[in-house]
């Protein structure tokens, strides 16, 4: 049993792109499905636009994880299909592709994998791959685009509350892995979303790293007493990313430096004892 599907478009102050994202969700919805705009404390006309399109508006606090948690709190069956509201263009209807793959595979979580030409990858190579590779390597086996906001998720995957910010997708990846859920990747072709001149990347990096370390402690992969040493390992990556080149700038030196930092030896997962 896979249905019904609830399409949850999540965003804050995305009035420019919200009609596109909602249009994709509405086109993908079939009889018995629902479409929501989960409004993460918008101060623009986003909620009014959604209501004008006939979409139910779900009010949520600011913070991506808090908004996604609000959707989970209201949905207890079928699949939640999450879409980011900063959706400018896609090669295919991503919401429909996720729905179809969930029906075809019966998976507990379907993660949309996409091609976004010109976007610099920072958080995944800088912290996600090294930290998850050391503390939960099995999570790297089935999720190609680990931080994708496009996913169809059974509510049962969420066994502990989502973190408040950008660590929500990381949290779901690890919850599904540690819970033994069936996870598949779904290629959806090209996609374009807002780069925001990479302004939010340092916050994303912090939230993703925290979500990994929190999960590792929670599931016995990391000694809580060793946590500060891992946080210190992240510090140089954070400092580099905070001062990264602008979109489109020559970033060869930055990418090489990021790779060198990510390749440093990681601390021991157990705290040192006397």
C-alpha positions in Angstrom: 0.0 0.0 0.0 1.6 3.3 -1.1 -1.2 5.9 -1.2 -2.5 8.4 -0.6 0.2 11.0 -1.4 0.5 14.4 0.2 2.5 16.9 -1.8 4.2 19.3 0.6 5.8 22.4 -1.0 8.0 23.9 1.7 9.3 27.4 1.6 9.7 30.9 3.2 9.4 34.1 1.2 9.4 32.3 -2.2 6.6 34.2 -3.9 8.6 34.4 -7.2 9.0 30.7 -7.7 6.1 29.3 -5.6 3.6 29.2 -8.4 5.9 27.0 -10.4 6.5 24.6 -7.5 2.8 24.4 -6.6 1.9 23.9 -10.3 4.3 20.9 -10.4 2.7 19.4 -7.3 -0.9 20.1 -8.5 -0.1 18.5 -11.9 1.3 15.4 -10.2 -1.6 14.9 -7.7 -4.1 12.2 -8.5 -7.6 11.7 -7.1 -7.3 11.2 -3.4 -4.0 13.1 -3.1 -3.5 16.4 -1.3 -1.3 19.4 -2.0 -0.1 21.7 0.7 2.1 24.8 0.9 3.9 24.5 4.2 4.7 28.2 4.9 7.8 28.5 7.1 7.0 32.0 8.5 6.8 33.9 5.2 6.7 37.7 5.3 5.8 38.1 1.6 2.7 37.1 -0.4 3.5 33.4 -0.5 0.5 32.3 1.6 -1.9 34.4 -0.4 -0.5 33.0 -3.7 -1.0 29.5 -2.5 -4.5 30.2 -1.3 -5.4 31.9 -4.6 -4.3 28.7 -6.4 -6.6 26.6 -4.2 -3.8 25.0 -2.2 -4.2 24.4 1.5 -1.7 26.6 3.5 -0.1 24.9 6.5 1.4 27.5 8.8 4.8 26.5 10.3 7.6 28.1 12.3 10.7 29.5 10.5 13.3 26.8 9.8 13.2 24.1 7.1 13.2 21.3 9.6 10.4 22.8 11.6 8.3 23.3 8.5 8.9 19.7 7.4 8.0 18.5 10.9 4.7 20.4 10.7 3.9 18.3 7.6 4.9 15.1 9.3 2.7 16.0 12.3 -0.3 16.3 10.0 0.3 13.3 7.8 0.1 9.7 9.2 -0.4 7.5 6.1 0.8 7.1 2.6 3.8 9.2 1.5 4.7 12.8 2.0 6.3 14.2 -1.2 8.5 17.1 -0.3 9.3 19.8 -2.8 11.4 23.0 -2.3 9.5 26.1 -3.1 12.5 27.7 -4.9 11.7 25.6 -7.9 12.6 27.6 -11.1 12.7 24.8 -13.8 13.0 21.1 -14.2 13.4 18.7 -17.1 10.5 16.5 -15.9 7.8 16.9 -13.3 9.8 15.9 -10.2 6.8 15.4 -8.0 5.2 13.0 -10.5 8.5 11.1 -10.9 8.8 10.6 -7.1 5.2 9.5 -6.9 5.6 7.0 -9.7 8.8 5.6 -8.2 7.2 5.2 -4.8 4.3 3.3 -6.4 6.7 1.2 -8.6 9.1 0.2 -5.8 7.0 0.4 -2.6 10.0 2.1 -1.1 9.8 3.8 2.3 11.8 6.8 1.0 12.4 7.9 -2.6 15.1 10.5 -3.0 15.2 12.6 -6.2 18.6 12.8 -7.8 19.1 15.7 -10.2 21.6 17.5 -12.4 22.1 21.2 -11.6 24.7 22.5 -14.0 26.9 25.2 -12.7 26.1 24.7 -9.0 29.2 24.3 -6.8 29.0 21.3 -4.5 30.4 22.2 -1.1 28.5 20.7 1.8 28.4 17.1 0.6 32.2 16.8 -0.3 33.2 19.1 2.6 31.4 17.4 5.6 28.6 15.0 4.5 30.7 12.4 2.7 33.7 12.3 5.2 31.5 12.3 8.3 28.9 9.9 7.1 31.5 7.7 5.5 33.2 7.4 8.9 30.2 7.1 11.2 27.4 5.6 9.0 29.0 4.3 5.8 26.0 2.2 4.9 24.0 5.5 4.4 26.2 6.3 1.3 25.2 3.1 -0.5 21.7 4.1 -1.6 21.4 7.9 -1.7 23.2 9.7 -4.5 22.1 13.3 -3.9 22.1 13.1 -0.1 20.8 16.6 0.6 18.1 16.6 -2.0 14.9 18.4 -0.9 12.9 16.3 -3.3 11.8 13.1 -1.7 8.7 10.9 -1.0 8.8 9.6 2.5 6.5 7.3 4.6 5.8 9.0 7.9 7.1 5.9 9.7 10.6 6.7 8.6 10.7 9.6 11.0 11.4 8.0 14.4 12.7 11.1 16.2 11.9 14.8 15.7 13.6 16.6 12.8 16.2 19.2 13.7 15.0 22.8 13.2 17.0 23.9 10.2 18.8 22.6 7.1 19.8 19.3 8.7 16.3 17.8 8.0 17.3 15.8 4.9 20.4 14.4 6.6 18.3 13.4 9.6 15.9 11.5 7.3 18.8 9.8 5.5 20.2 8.5 8.8 16.8 7.6 10.3 16.0 5.5 7.3 19.5 3.9 7.3 19.5 3.0 11.0 15.9 1.9 10.8 16.5 -0.5 8.0 14.0 1.2 5.7 13.8 0.6 1.9 15.4 3.6 0.2 15.9 4.2 -3.5 17.2 7.0 -5.6 15.1 8.4 -8.5 16.9 10.3 -11.3 14.8 13.2 -12.4 17.2 14.9 -14.9 17.9 18.6 -14.9 16.8 21.1 -12.3 17.4 24.7 -11.5 16.7 26.4 -8.2 17.9 29.6 -6.6 21.6 29.8 -5.8 21.1 32.8 -3.4 24.8 33.6 -4.2 25.7 30.7 -1.8 24.8 32.9 1.2 23.0 30.1 3.0 25.8 27.5 2.5 27.6 28.1 5.8 24.4 27.6 7.7 23.6 24.5 5.7 27.0 23.1 6.5 26.6 23.7 10.2 23.2 22.2 10.3 24.2 19.1 8.2 27.3 18.5 10.3 25.3 18.8 13.6 22.6 16.4 12.3 25.3 13.8 11.4 27.0 14.0 14.8 23.7 14.1 16.7 22.5 10.9 14.9 25.9 9.2 15.4 25.7 9.9 19.2 22.0 8.9 19.4 22.7 5.6 17.6 25.9 4.7 19.4 28.3 5.4 16.5 30.0 8.3 18.3 30.9 8.7 22.0 29.3 11.9 23.2 32.6 12.7 25.0 34.4 12.7 21.7 32.0 15.1 20.0 34.1 18.3 20.7 37.0 16.8 18.8 34.8 16.2 15.8 33.3 19.7 16.0 36.9 21.0 16.0 37.7 19.0 12.8 34.8 20.8 11.1 36.0 24.3 12.0 38.5 24.8 9.1 35.9 23.6 6.6 33.5 26.1 8.0 36.0 28.9 7.8 36.8 28.1 4.2 33.2 27.9 3.1 32.3 31.1 4.8 34.6 32.9 2.4 34.0 30.9 -0.8 34.1 32.5 -4.3 30.9 34.0 -5.8 28.9 32.0 -8.2 30.6 31.8 -11.6 34.0 32.8 -10.2 37.2 30.8 -10.7 36.9 28.3 -7.9 39.7 25.8 -8.7 41.8 26.8 -5.7 38.8 26.7 -3.4 37.7 23.3 -4.6 41.3 21.9 -4.2 41.5 23.4 -0.7 38.1 22.0 0.2 39.2 18.5 -0.9 42.4 18.7 1.1 40.4 19.7 4.3 37.9 16.9 3.7 40.7 14.4 3.2 42.3 15.0 6.6 42.3 12.1 9.1 39.2 12.0 11.2 39.2 11.8 15.0 38.5 8.6 16.9 34.8 7.9 17.5 35.6 6.9 21.1 36.7 9.3 23.7 40.2 9.0 25.0 40.5 7.5 28.5 43.2 7.7 31.1 
